[in-house]
């Protein structure tokens, strides 16, 4: 997926606390102590989902 829009770094503790509660799953290991918010103006691409398990 490609999103085009204006991006900004999150700095306030209130917004950081709200974002930490979202059900976001990282693709790579490591700490997640920085957040970037994108106000998407255009979104294209395909949705990638987990393969079904048997």
Phi, psi and omega in degrees: 000142176238129177243135178242131179171189179272134181246150176212148176280146178269129181237334186280140179300326180295314180290322178299317179297321179295318182291325180298330182281348181290148180279061180267135180245118180288152177272339183234152179288165176126171181285154180236082183246008175230138177233140174240129178256130178246123173275092187293128176256335179212133179230129178224165175120200183236150177277131177256124180236164177291147178290143179295144179257148181260000000 
